[in-house]
Amino acid sequence: MGKYDPLFRYLNSNVDPQVILSYIEIENILSAMLPTSAYKYKEWWDNNSHVQSKSWRHAGYKVDTVFLGDKVIFIKE
């Protein structure tokens, strides 16, 4: 996971069935900016095909809804 380990740890320690995080909150958790593609393409948040998705999938969450450039809703699987 690497770069996205902090997001995994954050979600893994969460017990809520739904977690809503703004892009700013995610960037604060990561201590890094999200890539431009995370702001432009919902596909970046796909649950199956990208290295970053392992951070939330391994924590037991999936992305439910993305509001590009604003916030992401994760739900427990």
RABEL-V948151 format. One record per pair of residues at least 12 apart in sequence whose C-alpha atoms are under 8 Angstrom apart, sorted by sequence separation. I is the first residue (numbers start at 1). J is the second residue. D is the distance in Angstrom with one decimal. If there is no record, write none. Layout:
BEGIN
i & j & d
I & J & D
I & J & D
END
This chain:
BEGIN
i & j & d
62 & 74 & 5.4
63 & 75 & 6.4
61 & 74 & 6.0
62 & 75 & 5.5
61 & 75 & 5.3
62 & 76 & 6.5
47 & 62 & 6.1
61 & 76 & 4.4
62 & 77 & 6.4
47 & 63 & 6.4
60 & 76 & 5.8
61 & 77 & 5.4
46 & 63 & 7.3
60 & 77 & 5.7
45 & 63 & 6.9
7 & 26 & 7.2
10 & 29 & 7.5
45 & 66 & 7.5
7 & 29 & 6.2
6 & 29 & 6.1
7 & 30 & 6.3
6 & 30 & 5.5
42 & 66 & 6.7
5 & 30 & 7.9
4 & 30 & 6.6
42 & 68 & 6.9
3 & 30 & 7.2
41 & 68 & 7.4
40 & 68 & 6.6
39 & 68 & 5.5
40 & 69 & 7.5
38 & 68 & 7.6
39 & 69 & 4.8
38 & 69 & 7.6
12 & 56 & 8.0
11 & 56 & 6.7
12 & 58 & 7.9
23 & 69 & 6.5
8 & 55 & 4.4
12 & 59 & 4.5
23 & 70 & 5.7
4 & 52 & 6.1
7 & 55 & 6.2
8 & 56 & 5.7
11 & 59 & 5.8
12 & 60 & 7.2
22 & 70 & 5.6
23 & 71 & 5.4
7 & 56 & 7.2
22 & 71 & 3.9
23 & 72 & 7.3
1 & 51 & 6.7
5 & 55 & 6.3
8 & 58 & 7.1
9 & 59 & 7.6
11 & 61 & 7.6
21 & 71 & 5.5
22 & 72 & 6.2
1 & 52 & 7.0
4 & 55 & 5.9
8 & 59 & 5.8
20 & 71 & 6.9
21 & 72 & 5.5
20 & 72 & 5.8
21 & 73 & 6.6
1 & 54 & 6.8
20 & 73 & 4.5
1 & 55 & 6.5
19 & 73 & 5.9
20 & 74 & 6.3
18 & 73 & 6.9
19 & 74 & 5.1
18 & 74 & 5.6
19 & 75 & 6.4
18 & 75 & 4.4
17 & 75 & 5.6
18 & 76 & 6.4
17 & 76 & 5.0
16 & 76 & 7.7
END
